[in-house]
Amino acid sequence: MGIDELKSIIKNDLLFILDNRERTVISVSDNDINNVYSLLLGNDYDTLLQCHNEMDDIVNGIVINIDNRLKVLFDLSLGECDRADILNEIISISNSIRYNSDNKAYFMGVIKKIYDNIRGDEL
């Protein structure tokens, strides 16, 4: 992987993390975010790769949390539920996954099932 591709991956991961800070298991401070932005200005491949590997842990934790929440929402959507609240939550989740290309199709598939279950087009 070249440095430009690595920087692109880090940028997307950073945007995904920023959109999902409340879903992180590992705390991410403003200082951490600023440090990543500073790294992206340079060309130290080894440090960028280390940063990418550390960010992977954060991204994976977010993905697990989103997946778990979608499973709960799916189960709720099968019975009596507050359809509007569920709709608002799946909209929020769909907005927050836009930078995660690895899992986006899966998440959108689950969101579509939930949307159908709550008859979202009737809301």
Beta strands, then each sheet from edge to edge (+ up, - down):
end
